[in-house]
Amino acid sequence: MLLELLPLTANGKVNRQALTVPIKTPELEKTLVLPRNQTDETLISIWAEVFQINQLGINDNFFELGGHSFLALQLIAKIHQ
């Protein structure tokens, strides 16, 4: 959800209570795309282990899942194994 400005408190911090709750719409919900082959299945199982998520698809985004440099290094190490 994009906002032009974040609501701030008098101290200049983000006022989380003033944020609006995003409304789910069909076009915002992602469709889970299942693995197409053994390579996809292997990589998804590694990602699921590292991110500690039960259900992933081949189109899930590393950064949207909370990926950062340390997780990238973990993924690379597990893929090399």
MARFILUM-324778 format. One record per atom (N, C-alpha, C): residue in one letter; x, y, z; atom name; residue number from 1. Coordinates in steps of 0.05 Angstrom, whole numbers, plus 5000, padded with zeros to 4 digits. Layout:
# MARFILUM-324778
pt residuo=A, x=X, y=Y, z=Z, atomo=CA, num=NUM
...
END
This chain:
# MARFILUM-324778
pt residuo=M, x=5017, y=4977, z=5000, atomo=N, num=1
pt residuo=M, x=5000, y=5000, z=5000, atomo=CA, num=1
pt residuo=M, x=5018, y=5025, z=5000, atomo=C, num=1
pt residuo=L, x=5014, y=5042, z=4981, atomo=N, num=2
pt residuo=L, x=5030, y=5067, z=4979, atomo=CA, num=2
pt residuo=L, x=5016, y=5090, z=4993, atomo=C, num=2
pt residuo=L, x=5031, y=5105, z=5008, atomo=N, num=3
pt residuo=L, x=5021, y=5129, z=5021, atomo=CA, num=3
pt residuo=L, x=5038, y=5152, z=5013, atomo=C, num=3
pt residuo=E, x=5026, y=5175, z=5010, atomo=N, num=4
pt residuo=E, x=5041, y=5199, z=5003, atomo=CA, num=4
pt residuo=E, x=5059, y=5208, z=5026, atomo=C, num=4
pt residuo=L, x=5047, y=5206, z=5050, atomo=N, num=5
pt residuo=L, x=5062, y=5213, z=5074, atomo=CA, num=5
pt residuo=L, x=5054, y=5194, z=5096, atomo=C, num=5
pt residuo=L, x=5074, y=5188, z=5114, atomo=N, num=6
pt residuo=L, x=5068, y=5172, z=5137, atomo=CA, num=6
pt residuo=L, x=5058, y=5189, z=5159, atomo=C, num=6
pt residuo=P, x=5038, y=5180, z=5174, atomo=N, num=7
pt residuo=P, x=5029, y=5196, z=5197, atomo=CA, num=7
pt residuo=P, x=5050, y=5196, z=5219, atomo=C, num=7
pt residuo=L, x=5056, y=5219, z=5230, atomo=N, num=8
pt residuo=L, x=5077, y=5221, z=5250, atomo=CA, num=8
pt residuo=L, x=5066, y=5230, z=5277, atomo=C, num=8
pt residuo=T, x=5080, y=5222, z=5298, atomo=N, num=9
pt residuo=T, x=5073, y=5231, z=5325, atomo=CA, num=9
pt residuo=T, x=5087, y=5259, z=5329, atomo=C, num=9
pt residuo=A, x=5081, y=5271, z=5351, atomo=N, num=10
pt residuo=A, x=5094, y=5297, z=5357, atomo=CA, num=10
pt residuo=A, x=5124, y=5295, z=5359, atomo=C, num=10
pt residuo=N, x=5134, y=5270, z=5365, atomo=N, num=11
pt residuo=N, x=5163, y=5266, z=5367, atomo=CA, num=11
pt residuo=N, x=5176, y=5260, z=5340, atomo=C, num=11
pt residuo=G, x=5160, y=5258, z=5319, atomo=N, num=12
pt residuo=G, x=5170, y=5253, z=5292, atomo=CA, num=12
pt residuo=G, x=5172, y=5223, z=5285, atomo=C, num=12
pt residuo=K, x=5162, y=5206, z=5303, atomo=N, num=13
pt residuo=K, x=5162, y=5177, z=5297, atomo=CA, num=13
pt residuo=K, x=5137, y=5170, z=5282, atomo=C, num=13
pt residuo=V, x=5137, y=5147, z=5268, atomo=N, num=14
pt residuo=V, x=5114, y=5138, z=5254, atomo=CA, num=14
pt residuo=V, x=5092, y=5131, z=5274, atomo=C, num=14
pt residuo=N, x=5068, y=5142, z=5269, atomo=N, num=15
pt residuo=N, x=5045, y=5137, z=5286, atomo=CA, num=15
pt residuo=N, x=5031, y=5113, z=5275, atomo=C, num=15
pt residuo=R, x=5038, y=5089, z=5286, atomo=N, num=16
pt residuo=R, x=5027, y=5064, z=5276, atomo=CA, num=16
pt residuo=R, x=4997, y=5062, z=5280, atomo=C, num=16
pt residuo=Q, x=4987, y=5074, z=5301, atomo=N, num=17
pt residuo=Q, x=4958, y=5073, z=5306, atomo=CA, num=17
pt residuo=Q, x=4942, y=5088, z=5285, atomo=C, num=17
pt residuo=A, x=4955, y=5108, z=5273, atomo=N, num=18
pt residuo=A, x=4941, y=5124, z=5253, atomo=CA, num=18
pt residuo=A, x=4942, y=5113, z=5225, atomo=C, num=18
pt residuo=L, x=4958, y=5091, z=5221, atomo=N, num=19
pt residuo=L, x=4960, y=5079, z=5195, atomo=CA, num=19
pt residuo=L, x=4934, y=5065, z=5188, atomo=C, num=19
pt residuo=T, x=4926, y=5066, z=5163, atomo=N, num=20
pt residuo=T, x=4902, y=5052, z=5155, atomo=CA, num=20
pt residuo=T, x=4908, y=5023, z=5150, atomo=C, num=20
pt residuo=V, x=4888, y=5006, z=5154, atomo=N, num=21
pt residuo=V, x=4891, y=4978, z=5149, atomo=CA, num=21
pt residuo=V, x=4887, y=4973, z=5119, atomo=C, num=21
pt residuo=P, x=4906, y=4960, z=5106, atomo=N, num=22
pt residuo=P, x=4902, y=4955, z=5077, atomo=CA, num=22
pt residuo=P, x=4879, y=4936, z=5072, atomo=C, num=22
pt residuo=I, x=4865, y=4941, z=5051, atomo=N, num=23
pt residuo=I, x=4842, y=4924, z=5043, atomo=CA, num=23
pt residuo=I, x=4852, y=4905, z=5022, atomo=C, num=23
pt residuo=K, x=4847, y=4879, z=5027, atomo=N, num=24
pt residuo=K, x=4856, y=4859, z=5007, atomo=CA, num=24
pt residuo=K, x=4837, y=4860, z=4983, atomo=C, num=24
pt residuo=T, x=4849, y=4861, z=4960, atomo=N, num=25
pt residuo=T, x=4834, y=4859, z=4935, atomo=CA, num=25
pt residuo=T, x=4845, y=4836, z=4919, atomo=C, num=25
pt residuo=P, x=4828, y=4825, z=4902, atomo=N, num=26
pt residuo=P, x=4838, y=4801, z=4886, atomo=CA, num=26
pt residuo=P, x=4863, y=4806, z=4870, atomo=C, num=26
pt residuo=E, x=4866, y=4831, z=4859, atomo=N, num=27
pt residuo=E, x=4890, y=4835, z=4843, atomo=CA, num=27
pt residuo=E, x=4915, y=4838, z=4860, atomo=C, num=27
pt residuo=L, x=4912, y=4842, z=4886, atomo=N, num=28
pt residuo=L, x=4936, y=4844, z=4903, atomo=CA, num=28
pt residuo=L, x=4944, y=4817, z=4914, atomo=C, num=28
pt residuo=E, x=4927, y=4797, z=4913, atomo=N, num=29
pt residuo=E, x=4934, y=4771, z=4923, atomo=CA, num=29
pt residuo=E, x=4949, y=4756, z=4902, atomo=C, num=29
pt residuo=K, x=4971, y=4743, z=4911, atomo=N, num=30
pt residuo=K, x=4988, y=4728, z=4893, atomo=CA, num=30
pt residuo=K, x=4978, y=4700, z=4889, atomo=C, num=30
pt residuo=T, x=4982, y=4690, z=4866, atomo=N, num=31
pt residuo=T, x=4975, y=4662, z=4860, atomo=CA, num=31
pt residuo=T, x=5000, y=4645, z=4865, atomo=C, num=31
pt residuo=L, x=4997, y=4624, z=4880, atomo=N, num=32
pt residuo=L, x=5019, y=4606, z=4885, atomo=CA, num=32
pt residuo=L, x=5025, y=4589, z=4860, atomo=C, num=32
pt residuo=V, x=5050, y=4591, z=4851, atomo=N, num=33
pt residuo=V, x=5058, y=4575, z=4827, atomo=CA, num=33
pt residuo=V, x=5076, y=4553, z=4838, atomo=C, num=33
pt residuo=L, x=5066, y=4528, z=4834, atomo=N, num=34
pt residuo=L, x=5080, y=4505, z=4844, atomo=CA, num=34
pt residuo=L, x=5105, y=4498, z=4827, atomo=C, num=34
pt residuo=P, x=5124, y=4483, z=4839, atomo=N, num=35
pt residuo=P, x=5148, y=4476, z=4824, atomo=CA, num=35
pt residuo=P, x=5142, y=4460, z=4799, atomo=C, num=35
pt residuo=R, x=5158, y=4465, z=4778, atomo=N, num=36
pt residuo=R, x=5154, y=4452, z=4752, atomo=CA, num=36
pt residuo=R, x=5170, y=4427, z=4749, atomo=C, num=36
pt residuo=N, x=5193, y=4426, z=4764, atomo=N, num=37
pt residuo=N, x=5211, y=4403, z=4761, atomo=CA, num=37
pt residuo=N, x=5226, y=4398, z=4787, atomo=C, num=37
pt residuo=Q, x=5244, y=4379, z=4787, atomo=N, num=38
pt residuo=Q, x=5259, y=4371, z=4811, atomo=CA, num=38
pt residuo=Q, x=5277, y=4394, z=4821, atomo=C, num=38
pt residuo=T, x=5289, y=4409, z=4802, atomo=N, num=39
pt residuo=T, x=5306, y=4431, z=4810, atomo=CA, num=39
pt residuo=T, x=5289, y=4452, z=4826, atomo=C, num=39
pt residuo=D, x=5266, y=4459, z=4815, atomo=N, num=40
pt residuo=D, x=5248, y=4478, z=4829, atomo=CA, num=40
pt residuo=D, x=5241, y=4468, z=4857, atomo=C, num=40
pt residuo=E, x=5234, y=4442, z=4859, atomo=N, num=41
pt residuo=E, x=5227, y=4430, z=4884, atomo=CA, num=41
pt residuo=E, x=5250, y=4432, z=4905, atomo=C, num=41
pt residuo=T, x=5274, y=4426, z=4896, atomo=N, num=42
pt residuo=T, x=5297, y=4427, z=4913, atomo=CA, num=42
pt residuo=T, x=5302, y=4456, z=4923, atomo=C, num=42
pt residuo=L, x=5302, y=4475, z=4904, atomo=N, num=43
pt residuo=L, x=5307, y=4503, z=4912, atomo=CA, num=43
pt residuo=L, x=5285, y=4513, z=4931, atomo=C, num=43
pt residuo=I, x=5260, y=4506, z=4926, atomo=N, num=44
pt residuo=I, x=5238, y=4515, z=4943, atomo=CA, num=44
pt residuo=I, x=5241, y=4504, z=4971, atomo=C, num=44
pt residuo=S, x=5249, y=4479, z=4972, atomo=N, num=45
pt residuo=S, x=5252, y=4467, z=4999, atomo=CA, num=45
pt residuo=S, x=5275, y=4480, z=5014, atomo=C, num=45
pt residuo=I, x=5296, y=4488, z=5001, atomo=N, num=46
pt residuo=I, x=5318, y=4503, z=5014, atomo=CA, num=46
pt residuo=I, x=5308, y=4530, z=5023, atomo=C, num=46
pt residuo=W, x=5294, y=4545, z=5005, atomo=N, num=47
pt residuo=W, x=5283, y=4571, z=5013, atomo=CA, num=47
pt residuo=W, x=5264, y=4568, z=5037, atomo=C, num=47
pt residuo=A, x=5246, y=4548, z=5036, atomo=N, num=48
pt residuo=A, x=5227, y=4544, z=5058, atomo=CA, num=48
pt residuo=A, x=5242, y=4539, z=5084, atomo=C, num=48
pt residuo=E, x=5263, y=4525, z=5083, atomo=N, num=49
pt residuo=E, x=5279, y=4519, z=5108, atomo=CA, num=49
pt residuo=E, x=5292, y=4545, z=5118, atomo=C, num=49
pt residuo=V, x=5305, y=4560, z=5100, atomo=N, num=50
pt residuo=V, x=5319, y=4584, z=5109, atomo=CA, num=50
pt residuo=V, x=5299, y=4606, z=5118, atomo=C, num=50
pt residuo=F, x=5277, y=4610, z=5104, atomo=N, num=51
pt residuo=F, x=5257, y=4630, z=5112, atomo=CA, num=51
pt residuo=F, x=5237, y=4620, z=5133, atomo=C, num=51
pt residuo=Q, x=5238, y=4595, z=5139, atomo=N, num=52
pt residuo=Q, x=5220, y=4582, z=5158, atomo=CA, num=52
pt residuo=Q, x=5190, y=4588, z=5150, atomo=C, num=52
pt residuo=I, x=5185, y=4582, z=5125, atomo=N, num=53
pt residuo=I, x=5158, y=4586, z=5113, atomo=CA, num=53
pt residuo=I, x=5149, y=4559, z=5102, atomo=C, num=53
pt residuo=N, x=5124, y=4551, z=5107, atomo=N, num=54
pt residuo=N, x=5115, y=4525, z=5097, atomo=CA, num=54
pt residuo=N, x=5108, y=4524, z=5068, atomo=C, num=54
pt residuo=Q, x=5097, y=4546, z=5057, atomo=N, num=55
pt residuo=Q, x=5087, y=4545, z=5030, atomo=CA, num=55
pt residuo=Q, x=5100, y=4567, z=5013, atomo=C, num=55
pt residuo=L, x=5116, y=4560, z=4993, atomo=N, num=56
pt residuo=L, x=5128, y=4578, z=4975, atomo=CA, num=56
pt residuo=L, x=5122, y=4570, z=4947, atomo=C, num=56
pt residuo=G, x=5123, y=4589, z=4929, atomo=N, num=57
pt residuo=G, x=5120, y=4584, z=4900, atomo=CA, num=57
pt residuo=G, x=5145, y=4593, z=4885, atomo=C, num=57
pt residuo=I, x=5146, y=4586, z=4860, atomo=N, num=58
pt residuo=I, x=5170, y=4593, z=4845, atomo=CA, num=58
pt residuo=I, x=5172, y=4623, z=4839, atomo=C, num=58
pt residuo=N, x=5150, y=4637, z=4842, atomo=N, num=59
pt residuo=N, x=5151, y=4666, z=4836, atomo=CA, num=59
pt residuo=N, x=5154, y=4683, z=4861, atomo=C, num=59
pt residuo=D, x=5157, y=4671, z=4885, atomo=N, num=60
pt residuo=D, x=5160, y=4687, z=4909, atomo=CA, num=60
pt residuo=D, x=5186, y=4703, z=4908, atomo=C, num=60
pt residuo=N, x=5185, y=4727, z=4918, atomo=N, num=61
pt residuo=N, x=5208, y=4746, z=4916, atomo=CA, num=61
pt residuo=N, x=5225, y=4745, z=4942, atomo=C, num=61
pt residuo=F, x=5251, y=4742, z=4938, atomo=N, num=62
pt residuo=F, x=5270, y=4741, z=4961, atomo=CA, num=62
pt residuo=F, x=5266, y=4764, z=4980, atomo=C, num=62
pt residuo=F, x=5264, y=4788, z=4969, atomo=N, num=63
pt residuo=F, x=5263, y=4812, z=4986, atomo=CA, num=63
pt residuo=F, x=5235, y=4815, z=4999, atomo=C, num=63
pt residuo=E, x=5214, y=4808, z=4985, atomo=N, num=64
pt residuo=E, x=5188, y=4810, z=4996, atomo=CA, num=64
pt residuo=E, x=5184, y=4790, z=5019, atomo=C, num=64
pt residuo=L, x=5199, y=4768, z=5019, atomo=N, num=65
pt residuo=L, x=5198, y=4749, z=5040, atomo=CA, num=65
pt residuo=L, x=5215, y=4757, z=5064, atomo=C, num=65
pt residuo=G, x=5229, y=4780, z=5062, atomo=N, num=66
pt residuo=G, x=5246, y=4789, z=5084, atomo=CA, num=66
pt residuo=G, x=5275, y=4783, z=5080, atomo=C, num=66
pt residuo=G, x=5283, y=4777, z=5056, atomo=N, num=67
pt residuo=G, x=5310, y=4769, z=5050, atomo=CA, num=67
pt residuo=G, x=5330, y=4792, z=5055, atomo=C, num=67
pt residuo=H, x=5354, y=4785, z=5064, atomo=N, num=68
pt residuo=H, x=5375, y=4804, z=5068, atomo=CA, num=68
pt residuo=H, x=5402, y=4790, z=5063, atomo=C, num=68
pt residuo=S, x=5424, y=4803, z=5067, atomo=N, num=69
pt residuo=S, x=5450, y=4792, z=5059, atomo=CA, num=69
pt residuo=S, x=5457, y=4766, z=5074, atomo=C, num=69
pt residuo=F, x=5450, y=4765, z=5100, atomo=N, num=70
pt residuo=F, x=5457, y=4741, z=5115, atomo=CA, num=70
pt residuo=F, x=5440, y=4717, z=5105, atomo=C, num=70
pt residuo=L, x=5415, y=4721, z=5100, atomo=N, num=71
pt residuo=L, x=5398, y=4699, z=5089, atomo=CA, num=71
pt residuo=L, x=5408, y=4691, z=5061, atomo=C, num=71
pt residuo=A, x=5417, y=4710, z=5045, atomo=N, num=72
pt residuo=A, x=5428, y=4704, z=5019, atomo=CA, num=72
pt residuo=A, x=5452, y=4685, z=5022, atomo=C, num=72
pt residuo=L, x=5470, y=4691, z=5041, atomo=N, num=73
pt residuo=L, x=5493, y=4674, z=5046, atomo=CA, num=73
pt residuo=L, x=5485, y=4646, z=5055, atomo=C, num=73
pt residuo=Q, x=5464, y=4644, z=5072, atomo=N, num=74
pt residuo=Q, x=5454, y=4618, z=5080, atomo=CA, num=74
pt residuo=Q, x=5443, y=4602, z=5057, atomo=C, num=74
pt residuo=L, x=5428, y=4616, z=5040, atomo=N, num=75
pt residuo=L, x=5417, y=4602, z=5016, atomo=CA, num=75
pt residuo=L, x=5439, y=4592, z=4998, atomo=C, num=75
pt residuo=I, x=5459, y=4609, z=4993, atomo=N, num=76
pt residuo=I, x=5481, y=4601, z=4975, atomo=CA, num=76
pt residuo=I, x=5496, y=4576, z=4986, atomo=C, num=76
pt residuo=A, x=5501, y=4577, z=5013, atomo=N, num=77
pt residuo=A, x=5515, y=4554, z=5025, atomo=CA, num=77
pt residuo=A, x=5499, y=4529, z=5023, atomo=C, num=77
pt residuo=K, x=5473, y=4530, z=5028, atomo=N, num=78
pt residuo=K, x=5456, y=4506, z=5027, atomo=CA, num=78
pt residuo=K, x=5453, y=4496, z=4998, atomo=C, num=78
pt residuo=I, x=5452, y=4514, z=4979, atomo=N, num=79
pt residuo=I, x=5450, y=4506, z=4951, atomo=CA, num=79
pt residuo=I, x=5476, y=4492, z=4942, atomo=C, num=79
pt residuo=H, x=5499, y=4502, z=4951, atomo=N, num=80
pt residuo=H, x=5524, y=4489, z=4945, atomo=CA, num=80
pt residuo=H, x=5527, y=4461, z=4957, atomo=C, num=80
pt residuo=Q, x=5514, y=4457, z=4980, atomo=N, num=81
pt residuo=Q, x=5515, y=4431, z=4993, atomo=CA, num=81
pt residuo=Q, x=5500, y=4411, z=4975, atomo=C, num=81
END
